[in-house]
Amino acid sequence: MRLTALALLTLTSLGAAQTSQVKLTDAQLLDGSKKFYDTYLQAVKANNGKQLAELYHDTASIVVDRHSGNGEIRTLKMSGVQYKALLRSIPLVETPDLHRNPTFQLLKGGIVQIDTQRQSVSRGYSAPNTFYVQPDTAGRFWIIAEKGIQKVK
């Protein structure tokens, strides 16, 4: 629930900058988010940090819970600007993650929640990952929030 509130707060800031938002039908929102997600998966598979960075809105909120081997959980929070800079600056050299069983749920305000099971092939674990995507005034979809889990040995 906390992440939903986070996404809605992000939506408010994204939506506030939009004065004439394109009105998409529910079917168009779901179809657009599925196509957008396919673009995301292609960038992940290619280990293309620059292409991935272009999918995140500057106002996005990224939250990652890092679970250590000793049971400690550390939460990392970044803005879209910070995360994009990170993606652009670090070479992606590990085997690309796999994303399985995506589900798409339409939320208020034209937001689509994408839940998936992210499998870290390099690190040998699987964990839930959630994206919130929304189109801008031109109809381009953006990741406006993401919640993930990393397991660190």
C-alpha positions, 0 to 999 in steps of 0.5 A, spaced: 500 500 500 505 504 501 508 504 494 501 505 491 501 511 495 508 513 492 506 512 485 500 516 486 504 522 489 508 521 483 502 521 479 500 528 482 507 531 480 507 528 473 500 530 472 501 537 475 505 538 469 500 536 464 495 541 462 491 537 456 493 530 457 491 525 452 485 521 454 486 514 453 481 508 453 482 503 458 484 498 453 489 503 450 492 504 457 493 496 458 495 495 450 500 501 451 503 499 457 504 492 455 508 494 449 512 499 453 513 493 458 516 489 451 520 495 450 523 495 457 524 487 456 528 488 450 533 493 453 534 489 459 535 483 455 540 487 451 544 490 458 542 497 455 543 501 461 542 508 456 536 505 453 533 503 460 534 510 463 530 513 457 524 509 460 524 512 467 521 519 468 525 524 471 520 524 477 519 517 478 520 514 485 525 508 485 525 503 492 529 497 492 529 493 499 536 490 499 536 483 503 543 481 506 545 474 508 544 476 515 537 478 515 538 485 515 534 489 510 536 496 507 531 500 503 534 504 497 530 510 495 532 514 488 529 519 484 528 518 476 534 523 475 538 519 480 536 512 477 537 514 470 544 517 472 546 510 475 543 506 469 547 510 464 554 510 468 555 503 470 556 498 465 551 492 465 555 486 465 551 481 469 547 476 465 540 480 464 535 478 469 529 474 467 522 477 468 516 472 469 509 472 469 507 479 468 500 482 470 497 488 468 492 492 473 489 499 471 489 504 477 486 511 477 489 516 473 491 512 467 496 509 471 498 501 470 501 497 475 505 491 472 507 486 477 512 481 475 517 476 478 524 478 477 529 472 476 536 474 478 540 469 473 547 471 476 545 472 483 541 466 483 534 468 486 527 470 484 523 476 487 517 480 486 518 487 482 512 492 481 512 498 476 507 503 475 507 506 468 503 512 465 503 516 459 504 523 458 500 528 454 503 526 448 501 518 449 508 516 451 509 511 457 514 512 462 515 508 469 513 513 474 515 508 480 518 502 481 519 497 487 523 491 487 527 487 492 535 485 491 538 479 495 545 480 497 550 475 499 
